[in-house]
Amino acid sequence: MAGRGGRGSRGGAGKSLVRASLAIHEPPIGQSTTPGALIRNFAFDFNPSQLALSRRAQWKTTPTAAVRDGAVPEFMGPEPREMTVEIFLDSSDRPSGNGVMKKVESLFSCCEVTRKSIAAKQPSTPWVVFQWGSFKTARFTAYVSSVDVTYSLFGTTGVPIRATCQVRLNEIPAKAKGQNPTSGALNAARVHRLVAGDSLQSLAWREYGDAAVWRAIAEANGIDDPARLPTGAELVLPAAEEVGELR
């Protein structure tokens, strides 16, 4: 794609204070709509220059011979959101490195069944949550339906050092009772990076207003010993509607 120029010239990128990221999680076990344990957090080298969001409403029309102008359509329900995000990767300042190749492999893994889901006899690809600051419309739990990569620059050894990735996300809707009546959006889990002094109880209080539901956080992250929380680790905080079921 032409017109990319240097890092600072990328639309919406450069020295932006808030970077986009893609949290990649294990799929949940059972019927839960909250992502499982965090596998990795895919940090963008550059913020997207464009996002494409779409949502459709499904209607059904049954032709009737006796109706001259056509039958009245019947509303069948809304369809989940879809989003295509462009991810630009560039390690041309480190031409001997393989950072771009590893990041592309990480994105491709979002279309591969996880080992833990196979062991649980519920084979599934990872669940993901795209996040970009306060852009809530683009934040929802999803699965990756496709990853298309175009390599545009290679190092002297043939290793790609620049690539543009088009990643398509399809929403996995939460339960209807968790719907926000003012925005129409469904809540999604989010990721929190632990800092000194954090505890599961304090996180539960800040996130849900109830310290007693700390077990929901522990279960979502596979934590056996809540007293040992390493600073800097990332925890998934389940959606509020999922936690509410445990109260």
Accessible surface in RSA format (square Angstrom, percent):
REM  Atomic radii and reference values for relative SASA: ProtOr
REM  Chains: A
REM  Algorithm: Lee & Richards
REM  Probe-radius: 1.40
REM  Slices: 20
REM RES _ NUM      All-atoms   Total-Side   Main-Chain    Non-polar    All polar
REM                ABS   REL    ABS   REL    ABS   REL    ABS   REL    ABS   REL
RES MET A   1   144.40  74.8  83.67  55.4  60.73 144.6  91.00  77.4  53.40  70.7
RES ALA A   2   108.20  99.5  67.97 104.9  40.23  91.5  77.98 109.8  30.22  80.1
RES GLY A   3    79.87  98.5   0.00   N/A  79.87  98.5  41.93 115.1  37.94  85.0
RES ARG A   4    28.68  12.0  23.05  11.7   5.63  13.4  21.48  29.4   7.20   4.4
RES GLY A   5    63.14  77.9   0.00   N/A  63.14  77.9  39.91 109.5  23.23  52.0
RES GLY A   6    50.00  61.7   0.00   N/A  50.00  61.7  38.87 106.7  11.13  24.9
RES ARG A   7   107.62  45.2 100.57  51.3   7.05  16.8  49.09  67.1  58.52  35.5
RES GLY A   8    64.93  80.1   0.00   N/A  64.93  80.1  31.16  85.5  33.77  75.6
RES SER A   9    71.03  60.0  38.45  51.3  32.58  75.0  49.24 104.9  21.79  30.5
RES ARG A  10    15.29   6.4   7.15   3.6   8.14  19.4   2.89   3.9  12.40   7.5
RES GLY A  11    41.84  51.6   0.00   N/A  41.84  51.6  35.39  97.1   6.46  14.5
RES GLY A  12    50.40  62.2   0.00   N/A  50.40  62.2  34.57  94.9  15.82  35.4
RES ALA A  13    12.64  11.6   0.00   0.0  12.64  28.7   0.28   0.4  12.36  32.7
RES GLY A  14    12.21  15.1   0.00   N/A  12.21  15.1   7.84  21.5   4.37   9.8
RES LYS A  15   201.24  98.2 173.70 106.6  27.54  65.6 124.12 111.7  77.12  82.1
RES SER A  16    44.46  37.6  22.43  29.9  22.03  50.7  19.06  40.6  25.40  35.6
RES LEU A  17   179.94 100.2 144.29 103.2  35.65  89.6 147.24 103.4  32.70  88.0
RES VAL A  18    74.27  48.9  70.67  64.0   3.60   8.7  73.69  64.0   0.58   1.6
RES ARG A  19   102.46  43.0  83.40  42.5  19.06  45.4  39.10  53.4  63.36  38.4
RES ALA A  20     0.50   0.5   0.00   0.0   0.50   1.1   0.00   0.0   0.50   1.3
RES SER A  21    17.47  14.8  17.47  23.3   0.00   0.0   8.10  17.3   9.37  13.1
RES LEU A  22     0.55   0.3   0.55   0.4   0.00   0.0   0.55   0.4   0.00   0.0
RES ALA A  23     0.00   0.0   0.00   0.0   0.00   0.0   0.00   0.0   0.00   0.0
RES ILE A  24     0.22   0.1   0.22   0.2   0.00   0.0   0.22   0.2   0.00   0.0
RES HIS A  25     0.62   0.3   0.62   0.4   0.00   0.0   0.00   0.0   0.62   0.7
RES GLU A  26    24.23  13.9  24.23  18.3   0.00   0.0  10.47  20.2  13.76  11.2
RES PRO A  27     8.36   6.1   3.91   3.6   4.45  16.2   3.91   3.2   4.45  27.7
RES PRO A  28    16.55  12.1   7.12   6.5   9.42  34.3  10.29   8.5   6.26  38.9
RES ILE A  29   105.55  60.1  86.32  64.3  19.23  46.3  86.32  62.2  19.23  52.2
RES GLY A  30    37.20  45.9   0.00   N/A  37.20  45.9  27.38  75.1   9.82  22.0
RES GLN A  31   162.40  90.8 145.74 106.5  16.66  39.7  64.99 138.3  97.42  73.9
RES SER A  32    39.60  33.5  27.34  36.5  12.27  28.3  26.62  56.7  12.98  18.2
RES THR A  33    27.53  19.6  20.95  21.2   6.58  15.7  20.64  27.7   6.89  10.4
RES THR A  34    11.53   8.2   8.52   8.6   3.01   7.2   9.04  12.1   2.49   3.8
RES PRO A  35     2.01   1.5   0.62   0.6   1.39   5.1   0.62   0.5   1.39   8.7
RES GLY A  36    12.87  15.9   0.00   N/A  12.87  15.9  12.87  35.3   0.00   0.0
RES ALA A  37    26.49  24.4  23.03  35.5   3.46   7.9  23.03  32.4   3.46   9.2
RES LEU A  38    37.48  20.9  13.03   9.3  24.46  61.5  13.03   9.1  24.46  65.8
RES ILE A  39    60.57  34.5  29.40  21.9  31.17  75.1  34.47  24.8  26.10  70.8
RES ARG A  40    97.16  40.8  90.30  46.0   6.87  16.3  37.53  51.3  59.63  36.1
RES ASN A  41    49.12  33.9  24.56  23.7  24.56  59.1   5.59  13.4  43.53  42.1
RES PHE A  42     7.87   3.9   3.75   2.3   4.12  10.7   7.87   4.8   0.00   0.0
RES ALA A  43    53.53  49.2  51.19  79.0   2.35   5.3  51.19  72.1   2.35   6.2
RES PHE A  44     5.99   3.0   0.18   0.1   5.82  15.1   0.25   0.1   5.75  16.4
RES ASP A  45    47.52  33.3  35.35  35.2  12.17  28.8  14.90  35.1  32.62  32.5
RES PHE A  46     6.41   3.2   5.78   3.6   0.63   1.6   5.78   3.5   0.63   1.8
RES ASN A  47     0.18   0.1   0.15   0.1   0.03   0.1   0.00   0.0   0.18   0.2
RES PRO A  48     4.29   3.1   0.00   0.0   4.29  15.6   0.48   0.4   3.81  23.7
RES SER A  49    53.97  45.6  22.88  30.5  31.09  71.6  16.91  36.0  37.06  51.9
RES GLN A  50   105.52  59.0  95.81  70.0   9.71  23.1  35.83  76.3  69.69  52.9
RES LEU A  51    43.47  24.2  10.76   7.7  32.71  82.2  11.73   8.2  31.74  85.4
RES ALA A  52    61.41  56.5  52.21  80.6   9.20  20.9  58.21  82.0   3.19   8.5
RES LEU A  53    65.29  36.4  32.45  23.2  32.84  82.6  32.79  23.0  32.51  87.5
RES SER A  54    42.77  36.1  32.84  43.8   9.93  22.9  39.26  83.6   3.51   4.9
RES ARG A  55   129.10  54.2  95.57  48.7  33.53  79.8  39.43  53.9  89.67  54.3
RES ARG A  56   124.23  52.2 116.63  59.5   7.60  18.1  53.26  72.8  70.97  43.0
RES ALA A  57    61.19  56.3  35.70  55.1  25.48  58.0  35.71  50.3  25.48  67.5
RES GLN A  58    88.80  49.7  84.45  61.7   4.35  10.4  22.32  47.5  66.48  50.4
RES TRP A  59   143.07  57.4 114.68  55.5  28.39  66.7 102.59  54.7  40.49  65.7
RES LYS A  60   112.02  54.6 106.38  65.3   5.64  13.4  55.09  49.6  56.93  60.6
RES THR A  61    76.63  54.5  53.26  54.0  23.38  55.7  36.75  49.4  39.88  60.3
RES THR A  62    83.31  59.3  78.57  79.7   4.74  11.3  66.16  88.9  17.14  25.9
RES PRO A  63   120.93  88.1  97.73  89.1  23.20  84.3 103.00  85.0  17.94 111.5
RES THR A  64    67.01  47.7  53.61  54.4  13.39  31.9  40.27  54.1  26.73  40.4
RES ALA A  65   117.24 107.8  69.12 106.7  48.12 109.5  82.41 116.1  34.83  92.3
RES ALA A  66    99.93  91.9  58.53  90.3  41.40  94.2  70.85  99.8  29.09  77.0
RES VAL A  67    67.52  44.4  54.74  49.6  12.77  30.8  57.69  50.1   9.83  26.7
RES ARG A  68   234.40  98.4 194.30  99.0  40.10  95.5  76.15 104.1 158.25  95.9
RES ASP A  69   140.25  98.2 101.33 100.9  38.92  92.0  39.61  93.2 100.65 100.4
RES GLY A  70    44.81  55.3   0.00   N/A  44.81  55.3  32.50  89.2  12.31  27.6
RES ALA A  71    25.37  23.3  11.15  17.2  14.22  32.4  13.91  19.6  11.46  30.4
RES VAL A  72   134.86  88.7 114.38 103.5  20.48  49.3 116.51 101.2  18.35  49.8
RES PRO A  73    64.05  46.7  55.97  51.0   8.08  29.4  55.97  46.2   8.08  50.2
RES GLU A  74   106.68  61.2 102.31  77.4   4.37  10.4  37.00  71.6  69.68  56.9
RES PHE A  75   102.57  51.3  81.92  50.7  20.64  53.7  81.92  49.7  20.64  59.1
RES MET A  76    96.29  49.9  60.35  39.9  35.95  85.6  63.44  53.9  32.86  43.5
RES GLY A  77    15.74  19.4   0.00   N/A  15.74  19.4  14.82  40.7   0.92   2.1
RES PRO A  78    90.98  66.3  69.26  63.1  21.71  78.9  69.26  57.2  21.71 135.0
RES GLU A  79    54.14  31.1  53.26  40.3   0.88   2.1  18.44  35.7  35.70  29.1
RES PRO A  80    59.29  43.2  52.66  48.0   6.63  24.1  53.61  44.3   5.68  35.3
RES ARG A  81    23.53   9.9  23.42  11.9   0.11   0.3  14.47  19.8   9.06   5.5
RES GLU A  82    33.27  19.1  32.40  24.5   0.87   2.1   2.61   5.1  30.66  25.0
RES MET A  83     1.12   0.6   0.39   0.3   0.73   1.7   1.12   0.9   0.00   0.0
RES THR A  84    31.52  22.4  29.06  29.5   2.45   5.8  25.45  34.2   6.06   9.2
RES VAL A  85     0.55   0.4   0.55   0.5   0.00   0.0   0.55   0.5   0.00   0.0
RES GLU A  86     1.45   0.8   0.50   0.4   0.95   2.3   0.40   0.8   1.06   0.9
RES ILE A  87     0.33   0.2   0.23   0.2   0.10   0.2   0.33   0.2   0.00   0.0
RES PHE A  88     6.14   3.1   5.51   3.4   0.63   1.6   5.51   3.3   0.63   1.8
RES LEU A  89     0.23   0.1   0.23   0.2   0.00   0.0   0.23   0.2   0.00   0.0
RES ASP A  90    11.63   8.1   9.38   9.3   2.25   5.3   0.00   0.0  11.63  11.6
RES SER A  91     3.53   3.0   3.53   4.7   0.00   0.0   3.38   7.2   0.16   0.2
RES SER A  92    42.46  35.9  27.55  36.8  14.91  34.4  11.79  25.1  30.66  43.0
RES ASP A  93    90.02  63.1  55.44  55.2  34.58  81.8  46.32 109.0  43.70  43.6
RES ARG A  94   132.30  55.5 127.72  65.1   4.58  10.9  65.06  88.9  67.24  40.8
RES PRO A  95    69.55  50.7  66.66  60.8   2.89  10.5  66.90  55.2   2.65  16.5
RES SER A  96   113.93  96.3  79.27 105.8  34.66  79.8  51.05 108.7  62.88  88.1
RES GLY A  97    26.04  32.1   0.00   N/A  26.04  32.1  25.51  70.0   0.52   1.2
RES ASN A  98    60.77  41.9  58.20  56.2   2.57   6.2   9.77  23.5  51.00  49.3
RES GLY A  99    32.82  40.5   0.00   N/A  32.82  40.5  29.61  81.3   3.21   7.2
RES VAL A 100     3.69   2.4   2.17   2.0   1.52   3.7   3.18   2.8   0.51   1.4
RES MET A 101    63.56  32.9  63.56  42.1   0.00   0.0  37.77  32.1  25.78  34.2
RES LYS A 102   126.46  61.7 120.31  73.8   6.14  14.6  67.21  60.5  59.25  63.1
RES LYS A 103    56.38  27.5  55.46  34.0   0.91   2.2  47.61  42.9   8.77   9.3
RES VAL A 104     1.48   1.0   1.48   1.3   0.00   0.0   1.48   1.3   0.00   0.0
RES GLU A 105    99.63  57.2  93.39  70.7   6.24  14.9  38.78  75.0  60.85  49.7
RES SER A 106    18.17  15.4  12.55  16.7   5.62  13.0  17.43  37.1   0.74   1.0
RES LEU A 107     0.75   0.4   0.67   0.5   0.08   0.2   0.67   0.5   0.07   0.2
RES PHE A 108    84.81  42.4  82.83  51.3   1.98   5.1  82.83  50.2   1.98   5.7
RES SER A 109    28.14  23.8  26.02  34.7   2.12   4.9  25.27  53.8   2.86   4.0
RES CYS A 110     0.52   0.4   0.52   0.6   0.00   0.0   0.32   0.8   0.21   0.2
RES CYS A 111    55.68  42.1  32.15  35.9  23.53  55.3  25.97  65.8  29.71  32.0
RES GLU A 112   102.63  58.9  97.03  73.4   5.59  13.3  40.12  77.6  62.51  51.0
RES VAL A 113    71.10  46.8  49.90  45.2  21.20  51.1  49.90  43.4  21.20  57.5
RES THR A 114    14.81  10.5   8.25   8.4   6.56  15.6  14.81  19.9   0.00   0.0
RES ARG A 115   214.85  90.2 206.33 105.2   8.51  20.3  77.43 105.8 137.41  83.3
RES LYS A 116   132.63  64.7 127.55  78.3   5.09  12.1  85.51  77.0  47.12  50.2
RES SER A 117     1.69   1.4   0.36   0.5   1.33   3.1   1.49   3.2   0.20   0.3
RES ILE A 118    98.37  56.0  91.32  68.0   7.05  17.0  91.32  65.8   7.05  19.1
RES ALA A 119    85.28  78.4  50.29  77.6  34.99  79.6  61.90  87.2  23.38  61.9
RES ALA A 120    41.15  37.8  14.60  22.5  26.55  60.4  26.74  37.7  14.41  38.2
RES LYS A 121   181.93  88.8 157.81  96.8  24.12  57.4 104.64  94.2  77.29  82.3
RES GLN A 122    67.60  37.8  59.74  43.7   7.86  18.7  33.54  71.4  34.06  25.8
RES PRO A 123    92.74  67.6  68.23  62.2  24.52  89.1  68.23  56.3  24.52 152.4
RES SER A 124    32.82  27.7  25.27  33.7   7.55  17.4  22.48  47.9  10.34  14.5
RES THR A 125    36.30  25.8  34.28  34.8   2.03   4.8  23.44  31.5  12.87  19.5
RES PRO A 126     4.46   3.3   4.46   4.1   0.00   0.0   4.46   3.7   0.00   0.0
RES TRP A 127    32.85  13.2  32.85  15.9   0.00   0.0  25.27  13.5   7.57  12.3
RES VAL A 128     0.06   0.0   0.06   0.1   0.00   0.0   0.06   0.0   0.00   0.0
RES VAL A 129     0.75   0.5   0.75   0.7   0.00   0.0   0.75   0.7   0.00   0.0
RES PHE A 130     1.67   0.8   1.50   0.9   0.17   0.4   1.50   0.9   0.17   0.5
RES GLN A 131    29.64  16.6  28.87  21.1   0.77   1.8  11.68  24.9  17.96  13.6
RES TRP A 132    54.86  22.0  50.00  24.2   4.85  11.4  42.47  22.6  12.39  20.1
RES GLY A 133    47.12  58.1   0.00   N/A  47.12  58.1  22.24  61.0  24.88  55.7
RES SER A 134   103.72  87.6  78.73 105.1  25.00  57.6  46.15  98.3  57.57  80.7
RES PHE A 135    81.65  40.8  72.22  44.7   9.43  24.5  78.62  47.7   3.03   8.7
RES LYS A 136   160.67  78.4 153.18  94.0   7.49  17.8  96.60  86.9  64.07  68.2
RES THR A 137    81.00  57.6  75.83  76.9   5.17  12.3  45.52  61.1  35.48  53.6
RES ALA A 138     0.59   0.5   0.17   0.3   0.43   1.0   0.23   0.3   0.36   1.0
RES ARG A 139    57.27  24.0  50.83  25.9   6.44  15.3  14.67  20.0  42.60  25.8
RES PHE A 140     4.21   2.1   3.08   1.9   1.13   2.9   3.08   1.9   1.13   3.2
RES THR A 141     8.25   5.9   6.36   6.4   1.89   4.5   4.15   5.6   4.10   6.2
RES ALA A 142     0.13   0.1   0.13   0.2   0.00   0.0   0.13   0.2   0.00   0.0
RES TYR A 143    88.71  41.4  88.71  50.5   0.00   0.0  55.91  42.0  32.80  40.4
RES VAL A 144     6.49   4.3   0.42   0.4   6.08  14.6   0.42   0.4   6.08  16.5
RES SER A 145    53.04  44.8  21.02  28.1  32.01  73.7  25.11  53.5  27.92  39.1
RES SER A 146    39.17  33.1  35.55  47.4   3.63   8.4  32.08  68.3   7.09   9.9
RES VAL A 147    18.34  12.1   1.22   1.1  17.11  41.2   1.22   1.1  17.11  46.4
RES ASP A 148    89.25  62.5  84.48  84.1   4.77  11.3  27.44  64.6  61.80  61.6
RES VAL A 149    35.55  23.4   3.57   3.2  31.98  77.1   3.66   3.2  31.89  86.5
RES THR A 150    91.59  65.1  87.74  88.9   3.86   9.2  56.80  76.3  34.80  52.6
RES TYR A 151    80.82  37.7  60.28  34.3  20.54  53.4  47.17  35.4  33.65  41.5
RES SER A 152    64.82  54.8  32.58  43.5  32.24  74.3  37.11  79.0  27.70  38.8
RES LEU A 153    64.09  35.7  61.95  44.3   2.14   5.4  64.09  45.0   0.00   0.0
RES PHE A 154   109.22  54.6  88.19  54.6  21.04  54.7  88.19  53.5  21.04  60.2
RES GLY A 155    12.54  15.5   0.00   N/A  12.54  15.5   4.21  11.6   8.33  18.7
RES THR A 156   148.25 105.4 106.95 108.4  41.30  98.4  91.62 123.1  56.64  85.6
RES THR A 157   111.72  79.5  74.45  75.5  37.28  88.8  78.59 105.6  33.13  50.1
RES GLY A 158    48.81  60.2   0.00   N/A  48.81  60.2  31.63  86.8  17.18  38.5
RES VAL A 159    36.54  24.0  34.84  31.5   1.70   4.1  36.54  31.8   0.00   0.0
RES PRO A 160    15.18  11.1  15.08  13.7   0.10   0.4  15.08  12.5   0.10   0.6
RES ILE A 161     8.37   4.8   8.37   6.2   0.00   0.0   8.37   6.0   0.00   0.0
RES ARG A 162    68.26  28.7  68.26  34.8   0.00   0.0   5.76   7.9  62.50  37.9
RES ALA A 163     0.00   0.0   0.00   0.0   0.00   0.0   0.00   0.0   0.00   0.0
RES THR A 164    12.67   9.0  11.13  11.3   1.54   3.7   7.18   9.6   5.49   8.3
RES CYS A 165     0.00   0.0   0.00   0.0   0.00   0.0   0.00   0.0   0.00   0.0
RES GLN A 166    55.38  31.0  54.21  39.6   1.17   2.8  34.99  74.5  20.39  15.5
RES VAL A 167     0.35   0.2   0.35   0.3   0.00   0.0   0.35   0.3   0.00   0.0
RES ARG A 168    81.39  34.2  81.09  41.3   0.30   0.7  24.71  33.8  56.68  34.3
RES LEU A 169     0.55   0.3   0.55   0.4   0.00   0.0   0.55   0.4   0.00   0.0
RES ASN A 170    22.16  15.3  22.16  21.4   0.00   0.0   3.13   7.5  19.03  18.4
RES GLU A 171     9.09   5.2   4.24   3.2   4.85  11.6   0.21   0.4   8.88   7.2
RES ILE A 172    32.23  18.3  27.25  20.3   4.98  12.0  28.21  20.3   4.02  10.9
RES PRO A 173    60.20  43.9  52.33  47.7   7.87  28.6  52.66  43.5   7.54  46.9
RES ALA A 174    17.07  15.7   6.32   9.8  10.75  24.5   7.02   9.9  10.05  26.6
RES LYS A 175    82.89  40.4  75.86  46.5   7.03  16.7  52.00  46.8  30.89  32.9
RES ALA A 176    81.65  75.1  64.65  99.8  16.99  38.7  68.00  95.8  13.64  36.1
RES LYS A 177   151.73  74.0 110.52  67.8  41.21  98.1  83.94  75.6  67.78  72.2
RES GLY A 178     8.65  10.7   0.00   N/A   8.65  10.7   6.04  16.6   2.60   5.8
RES GLN A 179    90.45  50.6  74.97  54.8  15.48  36.8  12.27  26.1  78.18  59.3
RES ASN A 180    54.61  37.7  49.87  48.2   4.74  11.4   9.81  23.6  44.80  43.3
RES PRO A 181   131.08  95.5  90.42  82.4  40.66 147.8 101.13  83.5  29.95 186.1
RES THR A 182   127.24  90.5  88.50  89.7  38.74  92.3  81.11 108.9  46.13  69.7
RES SER A 183    74.93  63.3  36.53  48.8  38.40  88.5  44.51  94.8  30.42  42.6
RES GLY A 184    30.56  37.7   0.00   N/A  30.56  37.7  21.91  60.1   8.65  19.4
RES ALA A 185    35.83  32.9  31.28  48.3   4.55  10.3  35.21  49.6   0.62   1.6
RES LEU A 186    29.47  16.4  21.74  15.6   7.73  19.4  22.13  15.5   7.34  19.7
RES ASN A 187    67.83  46.8  58.25  56.3   9.58  23.1  14.29  34.4  53.54  51.8
RES ALA A 188    22.70  20.9   3.12   4.8  19.57  44.5   4.60   6.5  18.10  47.9
RES ALA A 189     1.18   1.1   0.12   0.2   1.05   2.4   0.49   0.7   0.68   1.8
RES ARG A 190    82.58  34.7  81.62  41.6   0.97   2.3  20.52  28.0  62.06  37.6
RES VAL A 191    23.65  15.6   8.29   7.5  15.36  37.0   8.29   7.2  15.36  41.6
RES HIS A 192    32.39  17.7  30.29  21.1   2.11   5.4  21.94  22.6  10.45  12.2
RES ARG A 193   136.70  57.4 127.86  65.2   8.84  21.1  49.17  67.2  87.53  53.0
RES LEU A 194     3.47   1.9   1.70   1.2   1.77   4.4   1.70   1.2   1.77   4.8
RES VAL A 195    87.07  57.3  83.10  75.2   3.97   9.6  83.72  72.7   3.35   9.1
RES ALA A 196    88.27  81.2  62.84  97.0  25.42  57.8  66.44  93.6  21.83  57.8
RES GLY A 197    79.52  98.1   0.00   N/A  79.52  98.1  42.83 117.5  36.69  82.2
RES ASP A 198    22.27  15.6   5.23   5.2  17.04  40.3   1.43   3.4  20.84  20.8
RES SER A 199    38.03  32.1  37.75  50.4   0.28   0.6  29.41  62.6   8.61  12.1
RES LEU A 200     0.48   0.3   0.08   0.1   0.41   1.0   0.08   0.1   0.41   1.1
RES GLN A 201    77.77  43.5  77.55  56.7   0.21   0.5  35.34  75.2  42.43  32.2
RES SER A 202    35.93  30.4  28.21  37.6   7.72  17.8  34.40  73.3   1.53   2.1
RES LEU A 203     3.85   2.1   3.27   2.3   0.58   1.5   3.36   2.4   0.49   1.3
RES ALA A 204     0.00   0.0   0.00   0.0   0.00   0.0   0.00   0.0   0.00   0.0
RES TRP A 205   157.92  63.4 153.59  74.3   4.33  10.2 123.76  66.0  34.16  55.4
RES ARG A 206   143.12  60.1 106.29  54.2  36.83  87.7  69.73  95.3  73.39  44.5
RES GLU A 207    58.14  33.4  31.25  23.6  26.90  64.0   4.80   9.3  53.34  43.5
RES TYR A 208    27.28  12.7   2.85   1.6  24.42  63.6  11.90   8.9  15.38  19.0
RES GLY A 209    45.33  55.9   0.00   N/A  45.33  55.9  24.05  66.0  21.27  47.6
RES ASP A 210    43.82  30.7  41.62  41.4   2.19   5.2  11.25  26.5  32.57  32.5
RES ALA A 211    38.19  35.1  35.65  55.0   2.54   5.8  35.85  50.5   2.33   6.2
RES ALA A 212    70.13  64.5  52.08  80.4  18.05  41.1  60.35  85.0   9.78  25.9
RES VAL A 213    10.64   7.0   6.10   5.5   4.53  10.9  10.64   9.2   0.00   0.0
RES TRP A 214    47.37  19.0  47.37  22.9   0.00   0.0  35.89  19.1  11.48  18.6
RES ARG A 215   152.26  63.9 149.96  76.4   2.30   5.5  59.75  81.7  92.51  56.1
RES ALA A 216     6.64   6.1   2.67   4.1   3.97   9.0   4.01   5.6   2.63   7.0
RES ILE A 217     0.00   0.0   0.00   0.0   0.00   0.0   0.00   0.0   0.00   0.0
RES ALA A 218     9.55   8.8   9.16  14.1   0.39   0.9   9.22  13.0   0.32   0.9
RES GLU A 219   138.46  79.5 113.07  85.5  25.39  60.5  51.56  99.7  86.90  70.9
RES ALA A 220    15.34  14.1   4.70   7.2  10.64  24.2  13.63  19.2   1.71   4.5
RES ASN A 221    22.26  15.4   5.08   4.9  17.19  41.4   3.59   8.6  18.67  18.0
RES GLY A 222    59.51  73.4   0.00   N/A  59.51  73.4  35.62  97.8  23.89  53.5
RES ILE A 223    35.80  20.4  17.68  13.2  18.12  43.7  21.60  15.6  14.20  38.5
RES ASP A 224   145.01 101.6 109.99 109.5  35.03  82.8  39.49  92.9 105.52 105.2
RES ASP A 225    65.25  45.7  60.31  60.0   4.94  11.7  29.56  69.6  35.70  35.6
RES PRO A 226    46.14  33.6  38.66  35.2   7.48  27.2  38.97  32.2   7.17  44.6
RES ALA A 227    93.46  85.9  53.05  81.9  40.41  91.9  64.38  90.7  29.08  77.0
RES ARG A 228   186.83  78.4 170.99  87.2  15.84  37.7  52.35  71.6 134.47  81.5
RES LEU A 229    35.05  19.5   9.81   7.0  25.25  63.5  10.24   7.2  24.81  66.8
RES PRO A 230    90.79  66.2  78.59  71.6  12.20  44.4  90.33  74.6   0.47   2.9
RES THR A 231    97.63  69.4  67.83  68.8  29.80  71.0  48.98  65.8  48.65  73.5
RES GLY A 232    30.57  37.7   0.00   N/A  30.57  37.7  22.92  62.9   7.65  17.1
RES ALA A 233    34.65  31.9  22.00  34.0  12.64  28.8  33.13  46.7   1.52   4.0
RES GLU A 234    36.65  21.0  20.66  15.6  15.99  38.1   7.63  14.8  29.02  23.7
RES LEU A 235    11.51   6.4  11.51   8.2   0.00   0.0  11.51   8.1   0.00   0.0
RES VAL A 236     0.16   0.1   0.16   0.1   0.00   0.0   0.16   0.1   0.00   0.0
RES LEU A 237     2.34   1.3   1.40   1.0   0.94   2.4   1.40   1.0   0.94   2.5
RES PRO A 238     7.53   5.5   5.37   4.9   2.16   7.8   5.37   4.4   2.16  13.4
RES ALA A 239     6.37   5.9   3.78   5.8   2.59   5.9   6.37   9.0   0.00   0.0
RES ALA A 240    55.66  51.2  45.73  70.6   9.93  22.6  45.94  64.7   9.72  25.7
RES GLU A 241    17.78  10.2   6.30   4.8  11.48  27.3  16.10  31.1   1.68   1.4
RES GLU A 242    20.37  11.7  15.96  12.1   4.41  10.5   6.73  13.0  13.64  11.1
RES VAL A 243     0.89   0.6   0.49   0.4   0.40   1.0   0.87   0.8   0.01   0.0
RES GLY A 244    34.32  42.3   0.00   N/A  34.32  42.3  19.48  53.5  14.84  33.2
RES GLU A 245    76.10  43.7  41.42  31.3  34.68  82.6  26.27  50.8  49.83  40.7
RES LEU A 246   107.06  59.6  75.11  53.7  31.95  80.3  79.08  55.5  27.98  75.3
RES ARG A 247   157.26  66.0  90.44  46.1  66.82 159.1  69.95  95.6  87.31  52.9
END  Absolute sums over single chains surface
CHAIN  1 A    13838.3      10255.2       3583.1       7982.6       5855.6
END  Absolute sums over all chains
TOTAL         13838.3      10255.2       3583.1       7982.6       5855.6
